[in-house]
Amino acid sequence: MKSIKNLTRFTYETAAFQGWRLSISRSGTVFTKYFSDKKFGGEEASFAAAEAALGAIKEFLDGSKRVNGKYAAATIRKAEKLLEQM
């Protein structure tokens, strides 16, 4: 599978982690979550989970209000909690 915007594939033979990394930056805040092949049962399953999380976080952040061009602390906490639940 090929990497797409905000999702990067990690497949290093010498590293313990193999999977996908979701990383999205909005209004000066970076949100990151890793989706391990081992945890999700393979490359395709971890990609599907990462893609679903990306859609959910984009939808949440695009619907959130900004104050002086930045997200409120409560919005950032809610976004991080949303990613933890994925």
A tleap script that builds the chain and sets N, CA, C and O, in Angstrom:
source leaprc.protein.ff14SB
mol = sequence {
  NMET LYS SER ILE LYS ASN LEU THR ARG PHE
  THR TYR GLU THR ALA ALA PHE GLN GLY TRP
  ARG LEU SER ILE SER ARG SER GLY THR VAL
  PHE THR LYS TYR PHE SER ASP LYS LYS PHE
  GLY GLY GLU GLU ALA SER PHE ALA ALA ALA
  GLU ALA ALA LEU GLY ALA ILE LYS GLU PHE
  LEU ASP GLY SER LYS ARG VAL ASN GLY LYS
  TYR ALA ALA ALA THR ILE ARG LYS ALA GLU
  LYS LEU LEU GLU GLN CMET
}
set mol.1.N position { 0.840 -1.181 0.000 }
set mol.1.CA position { 0.000 0.000 0.000 }
set mol.1.C position { 0.883 1.241 0.000 }
set mol.1.O position { 1.990 1.247 0.538 }
set mol.2.N position { 0.367 2.267 -0.607 }
set mol.2.CA position { 1.104 3.502 -0.726 }
set mol.2.C position { 0.673 4.482 0.355 }
set mol.2.O position { -0.492 4.499 0.754 }
set mol.3.N position { 1.594 5.284 0.822 }
set mol.3.CA position { 1.264 6.314 1.797 }
set mol.3.C position { 0.370 7.362 1.144 }
set mol.3.O position { 0.512 7.677 -0.037 }
set mol.4.N position { -0.546 7.889 1.934 }
set mol.4.CA position { -1.378 8.979 1.464 }
set mol.4.C position { -1.190 10.151 2.415 }
set mol.4.O position { -0.574 10.007 3.471 }
set mol.5.N position { -1.716 11.305 2.044 }
set mol.5.CA position { -1.519 12.498 2.859 }
set mol.5.C position { -1.993 12.251 4.290 }
set mol.5.O position { -3.112 11.789 4.515 }
set mol.6.N position { -1.146 12.559 5.231 }
set mol.6.CA position { -1.365 12.428 6.674 }
set mol.6.C position { -1.239 11.002 7.193 }
set mol.6.O position { -1.334 10.790 8.402 }
set mol.7.N position { -1.027 10.014 6.322 }
set mol.7.CA position { -0.788 8.633 6.743 }
set mol.7.C position { 0.521 8.156 6.125 }
set mol.7.O position { 0.709 8.229 4.910 }
set mol.8.N position { 1.422 7.668 6.973 }
set mol.8.CA position { 2.730 7.213 6.516 }
set mol.8.C position { 2.931 5.774 6.955 }
set mol.8.O position { 2.614 5.410 8.087 }
set mol.9.N position { 3.459 4.962 6.055 }
set mol.9.CA position { 3.717 3.552 6.357 }
set mol.9.C position { 5.116 3.402 6.930 }
set mol.9.O position { 6.077 3.937 6.378 }
set mol.10.N position { 5.236 2.671 8.046 }
set mol.10.CA position { 6.520 2.349 8.651 }
set mol.10.C position { 6.738 0.843 8.536 }
set mol.10.O position { 6.002 0.056 9.131 }
set mol.11.N position { 7.748 0.449 7.772 }
set mol.11.CA position { 8.081 -0.972 7.630 }
set mol.11.C position { 9.595 -1.125 7.649 }
set mol.11.O position { 10.227 -1.295 6.606 }
set mol.12.N position { 10.150 -1.064 8.809 }
set mol.12.CA position { 11.587 -1.233 8.966 }
set mol.12.C position { 11.856 -2.636 9.498 }
set mol.12.O position { 11.295 -3.033 10.519 }
set mol.13.N position { 12.705 -3.378 8.816 }
set mol.13.CA position { 12.996 -4.743 9.240 }
set mol.13.C position { 13.742 -4.789 10.567 }
set mol.13.O position { 13.629 -5.771 11.301 }
set mol.14.N position { 14.493 -3.758 10.886 }
set mol.14.CA position { 15.282 -3.749 12.115 }
set mol.14.C position { 14.534 -3.129 13.293 }
set mol.14.O position { 15.027 -3.174 14.420 }
set mol.15.N position { 13.366 -2.558 13.059 }
set mol.15.CA position { 12.619 -1.906 14.141 }
set mol.15.C position { 11.509 -2.819 14.643 }
set mol.15.O position { 11.054 -3.714 13.932 }
set mol.16.N position { 11.091 -2.585 15.853 }
set mol.16.CA position { 10.034 -3.395 16.447 }
set mol.16.C position { 8.660 -2.989 15.926 }
set mol.16.O position { 7.737 -3.804 15.946 }
set mol.17.N position { 8.500 -1.747 15.458 }
set mol.17.CA position { 7.198 -1.260 15.017 }
set mol.17.C position { 7.036 -1.378 13.513 }
set mol.17.O position { 7.912 -0.985 12.742 }
set mol.18.N position { 5.904 -1.923 13.115 }
set mol.18.CA position { 5.494 -1.918 11.716 }
set mol.18.C position { 4.024 -1.541 11.689 }
set mol.18.O position { 3.199 -2.164 12.357 }
set mol.19.N position { 3.704 -0.522 10.914 }
set mol.19.CA position { 2.317 -0.080 10.839 }
set mol.19.C position { 2.213 1.285 10.194 }
set mol.19.O position { 3.075 1.695 9.417 }
set mol.20.N position { 1.140 1.980 10.532 }
set mol.20.CA position { 0.845 3.285 9.959 }
set mol.20.C position { 0.894 4.359 11.026 }
set mol.20.O position { 0.535 4.124 12.180 }
set mol.21.N position { 1.348 5.552 10.625 }
set mol.21.CA position { 1.359 6.713 11.520 }
set mol.21.C position { 0.437 7.761 10.938 }
set mol.21.O position { 0.591 8.170 9.787 }
set mol.22.N position { -0.525 8.195 11.739 }
set mol.22.CA position { -1.396 9.293 11.376 }
set mol.22.C position { -0.793 10.548 11.995 }
set mol.22.O position { -0.538 10.583 13.199 }
set mol.23.N position { -0.570 11.548 11.207 }
set mol.23.CA position { -0.050 12.817 11.701 }
set mol.23.C position { -0.724 13.936 10.937 }
set mol.23.O position { -0.581 14.057 9.721 }
set mol.24.N position { -1.468 14.759 11.676 }
set mol.24.CA position { -2.202 15.856 11.057 }
set mol.24.C position { -1.927 17.125 11.843 }
set mol.24.O position { -1.944 17.124 13.074 }
set mol.25.N position { -1.675 18.198 11.124 }
set mol.25.CA position { -1.376 19.479 11.742 }
set mol.25.C position { -2.458 20.475 11.352 }
set mol.25.O position { -2.749 20.678 10.173 }
set mol.26.N position { -3.041 21.086 12.368 }
set mol.26.CA position { -4.056 22.104 12.145 }
set mol.26.C position { -3.836 23.242 13.148 }
set mol.26.O position { -3.684 22.996 14.344 }
set mol.27.N position { -3.820 24.455 12.669 }
set mol.27.CA position { -3.734 25.653 13.512 }
set mol.27.C position { -2.564 25.592 14.490 }
set mol.27.O position { -2.694 26.013 15.639 }
set mol.28.N position { -1.439 25.078 14.047 }
set mol.28.CA position { -0.251 25.037 14.888 }
set mol.28.C position { -0.195 23.893 15.877 }
set mol.28.O position { 0.724 23.836 16.694 }
set mol.29.N position { -1.151 22.982 15.828 }
set mol.29.CA position { -1.185 21.826 16.727 }
set mol.29.C position { -1.051 20.554 15.892 }
set mol.29.O position { -1.725 20.394 14.875 }
set mol.30.N position { -0.182 19.662 16.328 }
set mol.30.CA position { 0.031 18.405 15.612 }
set mol.30.C position { -0.594 17.268 16.418 }
set mol.30.O position { -0.357 17.133 17.618 }
set mol.31.N position { -1.389 16.460 15.737 }
set mol.31.CA position { -2.011 15.287 16.335 }
set mol.31.C position { -1.400 14.061 15.678 }
set mol.31.O position { -1.374 13.960 14.451 }
set mol.32.N position { -0.904 13.119 16.496 }
set mol.32.CA position { -0.228 11.937 15.980 }
set mol.32.C position { -0.740 10.690 16.692 }
set mol.32.O position { -0.971 10.694 17.902 }
set mol.33.N position { -0.911 9.633 15.920 }
set mol.33.CA position { -1.286 8.330 16.487 }
set mol.33.C position { -0.685 7.250 15.603 }
set mol.33.O position { -0.631 7.388 14.381 }
set mol.34.N position { -0.233 6.170 16.237 }
set mol.34.CA position { 0.350 5.034 15.521 }
set mol.34.C position { -0.639 3.873 15.508 }
set mol.34.O position { -1.318 3.613 16.501 }
set mol.35.N position { -0.711 3.178 14.372 }
set mol.35.CA position { -1.589 2.026 14.195 }
set mol.35.C position { -0.725 0.826 13.823 }
set mol.35.O position { -0.283 0.698 12.681 }
set mol.36.N position { -0.491 -0.041 14.785 }
set mol.36.CA position { 0.402 -1.179 14.629 }
set mol.36.C position { -0.270 -2.324 13.878 }
set mol.36.O position { -1.437 -2.637 14.113 }
set mol.37.N position { 0.486 -2.946 12.967 }
set mol.37.CA position { -0.008 -4.129 12.261 }
set mol.37.C position { -0.325 -5.250 13.246 }
set mol.37.O position { -1.309 -5.971 13.081 }
set mol.38.N position { 0.503 -5.388 14.258 }
set mol.38.CA position { 0.328 -6.460 15.243 }
set mol.38.C position { -0.982 -6.280 16.012 }
set mol.38.O position { -1.706 -7.250 16.237 }
set mol.39.N position { -1.285 -5.066 16.410 }
set mol.39.CA position { -2.489 -4.796 17.201 }
set mol.39.C position { -3.760 -4.959 16.366 }
set mol.39.O position { -4.761 -5.483 16.854 }
set mol.40.N position { -3.720 -4.512 15.110 }
set mol.40.CA position { -4.917 -4.518 14.281 }
set mol.40.C position { -5.036 -5.739 13.377 }
set mol.40.O position { -6.046 -5.888 12.691 }
set mol.41.N position { -4.041 -6.609 13.356 }
set mol.41.CA position { -4.148 -7.856 12.627 }
set mol.41.C position { -3.659 -7.822 11.190 }
set mol.41.O position { -4.086 -8.637 10.373 }
set mol.42.N position { -2.785 -6.908 10.876 }
set mol.42.CA position { -2.214 -6.886 9.530 }
set mol.42.C position { -2.181 -5.493 8.939 }
set mol.42.O position { -2.750 -4.544 9.478 }
set mol.43.N position { -1.493 -5.403 7.809 }
set mol.43.CA position { -1.284 -4.112 7.162 }
set mol.43.C position { -2.594 -3.477 6.701 }
set mol.43.O position { -2.806 -2.282 6.907 }
set mol.44.N position { -3.462 -4.252 6.089 }
set mol.44.CA position { -4.712 -3.701 5.567 }
set mol.44.C position { -5.655 -3.267 6.690 }
set mol.44.O position { -6.320 -2.237 6.582 }
set mol.45.N position { -5.709 -4.050 7.763 }
set mol.45.CA position { -6.584 -3.703 8.887 }
set mol.45.C position { -6.084 -2.456 9.613 }
set mol.45.O position { -6.880 -1.604 10.007 }
set mol.46.N position { -4.769 -2.347 9.788 }
set mol.46.CA position { -4.237 -1.161 10.452 }
set mol.46.C position { -4.418 0.072 9.575 }
set mol.46.O position { -4.648 1.167 10.089 }
set mol.47.N position { -4.317 -0.093 8.253 }
set mol.47.CA position { -4.556 1.020 7.336 }
set mol.47.C position { -6.014 1.470 7.402 }
set mol.47.O position { -6.298 2.667 7.409 }
set mol.48.N position { -6.925 0.517 7.449 }
set mol.48.CA position { -8.357 0.851 7.529 }
set mol.48.C position { -8.662 1.614 8.817 }
set mol.48.O position { -9.427 2.578 8.804 }
set mol.49.N position { -8.064 1.184 9.924 }
set mol.49.CA position { -8.269 1.867 11.202 }
set mol.49.C position { -7.680 3.274 11.158 }
set mol.49.O position { -8.296 4.221 11.647 }
set mol.50.N position { -6.495 3.412 10.576 }
set mol.50.CA position { -5.854 4.726 10.472 }
set mol.50.C position { -6.659 5.657 9.577 }
set mol.50.O position { -6.802 6.843 9.874 }
set mol.51.N position { -7.179 5.122 8.493 }
set mol.51.CA position { -7.976 5.931 7.572 }
set mol.51.C position { -9.284 6.378 8.231 }
set mol.51.O position { -9.715 7.515 8.039 }
set mol.52.N position { -9.911 5.500 8.999 }
set mol.52.CA position { -11.137 5.854 9.713 }
set mol.52.C position { -10.859 6.929 10.754 }
set mol.52.O position { -11.641 7.868 10.904 }
set mol.53.N position { -9.746 6.796 11.474 }
set mol.53.CA position { -9.375 7.793 12.483 }
set mol.53.C position { -9.075 9.136 11.824 }
set mol.53.O position { -9.442 10.183 12.356 }
set mol.54.N position { -8.417 9.111 10.679 }
set mol.54.CA position { -8.111 10.340 9.956 }
set mol.54.C position { -9.397 11.059 9.560 }
set mol.54.O position { -9.503 12.275 9.719 }
set mol.55.N position { -10.360 10.325 9.052 }
set mol.55.CA position { -11.637 10.929 8.683 }
set mol.55.C position { -12.352 11.531 9.885 }
set mol.55.O position { -12.910 12.624 9.799 }
set mol.56.N position { -12.335 10.817 11.003 }
set mol.56.CA position { -13.011 11.287 12.213 }
set mol.56.C position { -12.336 12.540 12.772 }
set mol.56.O position { -13.018 13.487 13.163 }
set mol.57.N position { -11.019 12.552 12.812 }
set mol.57.CA position { -10.313 13.708 13.383 }
set mol.57.C position { -10.445 14.925 12.470 }
set mol.57.O position { -10.581 16.050 12.952 }
set mol.58.N position { -10.407 14.707 11.154 }
set mol.58.CA position { -10.597 15.822 10.222 }
set mol.58.C position { -11.993 16.429 10.378 }
set mol.58.O position { -12.150 17.649 10.413 }
set mol.59.N position { -12.990 15.570 10.469 }
set mol.59.CA position { -14.364 16.039 10.631 }
set mol.59.C position { -14.520 16.830 11.926 }
set mol.59.O position { -15.152 17.886 11.945 }
set mol.60.N position { -13.938 16.310 13.009 }
set mol.60.CA position { -14.026 16.994 14.295 }
set mol.60.C position { -13.326 18.351 14.249 }
set mol.60.O position { -13.887 19.357 14.684 }
set mol.61.N position { -12.111 18.380 13.726 }
set mol.61.CA position { -11.345 19.626 13.718 }
set mol.61.C position { -11.931 20.662 12.767 }
set mol.61.O position { -11.908 21.857 13.062 }
set mol.62.N position { -12.450 20.220 11.641 }
set mol.62.CA position { -13.037 21.167 10.691 }
set mol.62.C position { -14.310 21.802 11.236 }
set mol.62.O position { -14.665 22.915 10.847 }
set mol.63.N position { -15.001 21.101 12.136 }
set mol.63.CA position { -16.214 21.640 12.736 }
set mol.63.C position { -15.978 22.413 14.017 }
set mol.63.O position { -16.922 22.956 14.590 }
set mol.64.N position { -14.741 22.474 14.480 }
set mol.64.CA position { -14.424 23.151 15.743 }
set mol.64.C position { -14.125 24.625 15.517 }
set mol.64.O position { -13.595 25.018 14.478 }
set mol.65.N position { -14.472 25.419 16.500 }
set mol.65.CA position { -14.211 26.855 16.434 }
set mol.65.C position { -12.767 27.147 16.812 }
set mol.65.O position { -12.127 26.384 17.536 }
set mol.66.N position { -12.277 28.251 16.312 }
set mol.66.CA position { -10.927 28.704 16.640 }
set mol.66.C position { -11.003 30.062 17.301 }
set mol.66.O position { -11.875 30.875 16.992 }
set mol.67.N position { -10.080 30.296 18.215 }
set mol.67.CA position { -9.970 31.578 18.891 }
set mol.67.C position { -8.615 32.156 18.523 }
set mol.67.O position { -7.579 31.576 18.847 }
set mol.68.N position { -8.618 33.282 17.855 }
set mol.68.CA position { -7.381 33.917 17.376 }
set mol.68.C position { -6.551 32.960 16.520 }
set mol.68.O position { -5.323 32.957 16.597 }
set mol.69.N position { -7.223 32.158 15.714 }
set mol.69.CA position { -6.535 31.249 14.805 }
set mol.69.C position { -6.044 29.959 15.434 }
set mol.69.O position { -5.433 29.143 14.744 }
set mol.70.N position { -6.289 29.746 16.721 }
set mol.70.CA position { -5.842 28.530 17.421 }
set mol.70.C position { -7.054 27.806 17.993 }
set mol.70.O position { -8.097 28.409 18.244 }
set mol.71.N position { -6.896 26.506 18.193 }
set mol.71.CA position { -7.947 25.745 18.859 }
set mol.71.C position { -7.868 25.977 20.358 }
set mol.71.O position { -6.787 26.178 20.912 }
set mol.72.N position { -9.033 25.947 21.012 }
set mol.72.CA position { -9.084 26.063 22.465 }
set mol.72.C position { -8.492 24.802 23.089 }
set mol.72.O position { -8.460 23.746 22.458 }
set mol.73.N position { -8.029 24.917 24.319 }
set mol.73.CA position { -7.430 23.777 25.020 }
set mol.73.C position { -8.420 22.628 25.129 }
set mol.73.O position { -8.027 21.466 25.027 }
set mol.74.N position { -9.695 22.932 25.334 }
set mol.74.CA position { -10.714 21.886 25.442 }
set mol.74.C position { -10.862 21.135 24.113 }
set mol.74.O position { -11.048 19.918 24.104 }
set mol.75.N position { -10.780 21.853 23.008 }
set mol.75.CA position { -10.882 21.222 21.691 }
set mol.75.C position { -9.702 20.285 21.459 }
set mol.75.O position { -9.876 19.187 20.931 }
set mol.76.N position { -8.519 20.706 21.845 }
set mol.76.CA position { -7.321 19.876 21.688 }
set mol.76.C position { -7.447 18.610 22.531 }
set mol.76.O position { -7.122 17.518 22.064 }
set mol.77.N position { -7.917 18.750 23.769 }
set mol.77.CA position { -8.102 17.580 24.636 }
set mol.77.C position { -9.129 16.617 24.047 }
set mol.77.O position { -8.927 15.403 24.079 }
set mol.78.N position { -10.219 17.143 23.514 }
set mol.78.CA position { -11.247 16.295 22.920 }
set mol.78.C position { -10.716 15.561 21.695 }
set mol.78.O position { -11.031 14.390 21.483 }
set mol.79.N position { -9.916 16.244 20.894 }
set mol.79.CA position { -9.327 15.607 19.696 }
set mol.79.C position { -8.368 14.496 20.107 }
set mol.79.O position { -8.375 13.419 19.510 }
set mol.80.N position { -7.537 14.750 21.129 }
set mol.80.CA position { -6.612 13.730 21.610 }
set mol.80.C position { -7.359 12.536 22.182 }
set mol.80.O position { -6.957 11.391 21.976 }
set mol.81.N position { -8.446 12.800 22.898 }
set mol.81.CA position { -9.248 11.717 23.453 }
set mol.81.C position { -9.906 10.906 22.340 }
set mol.81.O position { -10.003 9.682 22.435 }
set mol.82.N position { -10.355 11.579 21.293 }
set mol.82.CA position { -10.942 10.903 20.146 }
set mol.82.C position { -9.935 9.956 19.508 }
set mol.82.O position { -10.283 8.832 19.146 }
set mol.83.N position { -8.690 10.399 19.369 }
set mol.83.CA position { -7.647 9.544 18.796 }
set mol.83.C position { -7.314 8.378 19.708 }
set mol.83.O position { -7.052 7.279 19.220 }
set mol.84.N position { -7.318 8.585 21.014 }
set mol.84.CA position { -7.035 7.493 21.955 }
set mol.84.C position { -8.071 6.381 21.836 }
set mol.84.O position { -7.740 5.204 21.981 }
set mol.85.N position { -9.319 6.747 21.574 }
set mol.85.CA position { -10.406 5.769 21.502 }
set mol.85.C position { -10.348 4.944 20.226 }
set mol.85.O position { -10.971 3.885 20.153 }
set mol.86.N position { -9.624 5.398 19.235 }
set mol.86.CA position { -9.537 4.686 17.951 }
set mol.86.C position { -8.630 3.499 18.070 }
set mol.86.O position { -8.430 2.774 17.095 }
savepdb mol mol.pdb
quit
